[in-house]
Amino acid sequence: MKAYNQLFQLLSGGLFRFTYSLVKSNEVAEEIVSDVFIKLWQIKDRLPEIENLKVYLYTIAKNFSLNYINKHYKNTIVSLDELDVETMIELDGPAEMCISADLVQQIRRVIRQLPPQCRLIFQMVKEDGLRYKEVAAILDISPLTVRNQLAIAIKKIGETLPVYLQSGFTMVSRFSHS
C-alpha cells in the first residue's frame, strides 16, 4: 500500500494535467485520475507483466479521457489535433524565480498559441518529464513526430522571444534538452 501511495504522489499531478488538457474539466480530470489508480489497484497482480508503468498509466488516462469525450459529445468527432490543450509551466527552482513575471506570461502565451498536438507534446515532454518514446506510445504516434512537434514548439518560443534570447537569456534552452 505504501508503494501504491508513493506512485500516486509521483504520477497523479502529471496525469491530472494530461487528462485536464483533454477533457477541460477539473472535476472530470480528477475523477479520471482516480479511475486510473483504481484500475491499477484492480490489476495489481499483473503489474510485473507491464513493461513501462508510466506509459501504461498515461495510456489508460488517455483512453478514459477519450471515452468520456465520446460519451458526452456523441455528435462531435474529436481528434487530438482539435483539442484545446492548456499548458501550465511550473517555475519553482532558483533560476526560474529570477525570471520576470512578464517573461513568464509571454512564454505561457506562446505555448497557448501552439497547435493543439504540439502543445500536448510539449506539456508531456517538458512539464511531465516523459521521454519521446513514452509520449509516442501514449499518443500512438512515432517518436520522430514527437521530436518534430517539440522542435516546432521550441522554435516558436525562440522566434517570439528574440529580445530575451539576444540578451543571453537561457529559459528556452532549458526546454530544449531532453
Phi, psi and omega per residue, in radians:
M1 nan -0.618 3.126
K2 -1.101 -0.751 3.126
A3 -1.114 -0.676 3.111
Y4 -1.075 -0.807 3.121
N5 -1.115 -0.687 3.104
Q6 -1.128 -0.717 3.108
L7 -1.103 -0.734 3.097
F8 -1.052 -0.834 3.140
Q9 -1.062 -0.678 -3.088
L10 -1.245 -0.716 -2.963
L11 -1.911 -0.282 -3.015
S12 -1.110 -0.640 3.141
G13 -1.103 -0.838 3.117
G14 -1.146 -0.707 3.097
L15 -1.107 -0.684 3.112
F16 -1.100 -0.856 -3.131
R17 -1.048 -0.748 3.132
F18 -1.097 -0.841 -3.112
T19 -1.140 -0.744 3.119
Y20 -1.056 -0.662 -3.140
S21 -1.085 -0.394 3.124
L22 -1.624 -0.777 -3.003
V23 -1.699 -0.313 3.087
K24 1.037 0.624 3.090
S25 -2.562 2.163 3.120
N26 -1.025 -0.818 -3.084
E27 -1.103 -0.800 -3.127
V28 -1.149 -0.730 3.128
A29 -1.078 -0.761 3.101
E30 -1.071 -0.735 3.134
E31 -1.122 -0.732 -3.141
I32 -1.140 -0.755 3.112
V33 -1.074 -0.729 3.073
S34 -1.058 -0.755 3.124
D35 -1.095 -0.639 3.104
V36 -1.065 -0.787 -3.125
F37 -1.291 -0.497 3.010
I38 -1.132 -0.777 3.102
K39 -1.040 -0.744 3.119
L40 -1.038 -0.759 3.138
W41 -1.127 -0.669 -3.123
Q42 -1.150 -0.516 -3.101
I43 -1.867 0.343 -3.042
K44 -0.960 -0.504 3.131
D45 -1.237 -0.376 -3.123
R46 -1.698 0.029 -3.091
L47 -0.968 -0.664 3.131
P48 -1.059 -0.369 3.139
E49 -1.387 -0.304 -3.066
I50 -1.458 2.142 -3.071
E51 -1.231 -0.819 -3.109
N52 -2.307 1.761 -3.039
L53 -1.096 -0.672 -3.128
K54 -1.077 -0.843 3.109
V55 -1.083 -0.719 3.139
Y56 -1.033 -0.816 -3.123
L57 -1.176 -0.703 3.091
Y58 -1.140 -0.632 3.107
T59 -1.154 -0.745 3.071
I60 -1.052 -0.790 3.138
A61 -1.065 -0.739 3.107
K62 -1.081 -0.819 -3.125
N63 -1.116 -0.767 3.099
F64 -1.079 -0.700 3.132
S65 -1.140 -0.805 3.130
L66 -1.149 -0.631 3.055
N67 -1.078 -0.755 3.104
Y68 -1.061 -0.836 -3.130
I69 -1.049 -0.818 -3.134
N70 -1.110 -0.666 -3.122
K71 -1.224 -0.707 -3.049
H72 -1.612 -0.200 3.115
Y73 -2.290 1.037 -3.014
K74 -1.001 -0.640 -3.064
N75 -1.557 0.005 -3.111
T76 -1.966 2.205 3.046
I77 -1.554 2.170 -3.077
V78 -2.104 2.229 3.018
S79 -1.982 2.867 3.120
L80 -1.021 -0.569 -3.114
D81 -1.187 -0.408 -3.100
E82 -1.594 -0.253 -3.070
L83 -1.303 2.416 3.087
D84 -1.523 1.834 -3.073
V85 -1.675 2.001 3.104
E86 -1.598 2.174 -3.130
T87 -1.807 2.770 3.105
M88 -2.266 2.241 3.063
I89 -1.769 2.183 3.115
E90 -1.765 1.977 -3.116
L91 -1.909 1.831 -3.098
D92 -2.377 0.049 3.094
G93 -1.546 2.905 -3.113
P94 -1.015 -0.740 -3.120
A95 -1.148 -0.715 -3.110
E96 -1.158 -0.552 -3.110
M97 -1.191 -0.324 3.129
C98 -1.418 -0.210 -3.102
I99 -1.294 2.392 -3.136
S100 -1.186 2.652 3.125
A101 -1.067 -0.602 3.129
D102 -1.087 -0.772 3.140
L103 -1.130 -0.740 3.119
V104 -1.047 -0.751 3.109
Q105 -1.094 -0.705 3.128
Q106 -1.126 -0.747 3.125
I107 -1.102 -0.781 3.119
R108 -1.072 -0.700 3.135
R109 -1.094 -0.782 3.129
V110 -1.075 -0.766 -3.129
I111 -1.114 -0.708 3.122
R112 -1.113 -0.474 -3.109
Q113 -1.500 -0.099 3.109
L114 -1.173 2.685 3.037
P115 -1.005 2.599 -3.033
P116 -0.896 -0.858 -3.114
Q117 -1.173 -0.637 3.109
C118 -1.094 -0.763 3.101
R119 -1.088 -0.782 -3.118
L120 -1.080 -0.779 3.128
I121 -1.126 -0.748 3.091
F122 -1.003 -0.822 -3.139
Q123 -1.055 -0.813 -3.064
M124 -1.156 -0.693 -3.098
V125 -1.418 -0.883 -2.978
K126 -1.554 -0.471 -3.128
E127 -1.773 -0.691 -3.115
D128 -1.625 -0.173 3.046
G129 1.316 0.371 3.115
L130 -1.386 2.635 3.083
R131 -1.431 2.789 -3.131
Y132 -0.929 -0.809 -3.107
K133 -1.109 -0.621 3.121
E134 -1.176 -0.787 3.113
V135 -1.088 -0.760 3.127
A136 -1.036 -0.756 3.138
A137 -1.155 -0.727 -3.120
I138 -1.149 -0.782 -3.075
L139 -1.562 -0.066 -3.135
D140 1.028 0.857 3.070
I141 -2.307 3.014 -3.117
S142 -1.428 2.660 3.060
P143 -1.027 -0.534 3.103
L144 -1.124 -0.684 3.078
T145 -1.100 -0.725 3.098
V146 -1.041 -0.854 -3.131
R147 -1.052 -0.788 -3.119
N148 -1.130 -0.738 3.127
Q149 -1.135 -0.677 3.105
L150 -1.161 -0.688 3.095
A151 -1.091 -0.684 3.091
I152 -1.072 -0.797 -3.136
A153 -1.056 -0.834 -3.103
I154 -1.143 -0.682 3.114
K155 -1.102 -0.774 -3.132
K156 -1.149 -0.670 3.080
I157 -1.097 -0.770 3.131
G158 -1.113 -0.683 3.135
E159 -1.195 -0.572 -3.077
T160 -1.428 -0.358 -3.069
L161 -2.058 0.807 -3.054
P162 -1.108 -0.575 -3.126
V163 -1.090 -0.764 -3.132
Y164 -1.226 -0.630 3.135
L165 -1.196 -0.697 -3.129
Q166 -1.194 -0.463 -3.128
S167 -1.542 0.228 3.083
G168 1.505 0.213 -3.128
F169 -1.184 2.407 -3.016
T170 -2.044 0.199 -3.105
M171 -1.049 -0.784 -3.098
V172 -1.124 -0.622 3.122
S173 -1.138 -0.462 3.063
R174 -1.058 -0.643 -3.128
F175 -1.379 -0.230 -3.038
S176 -1.627 -0.003 3.131
H177 -1.830 2.373 3.129
S178 -2.102 nan nan
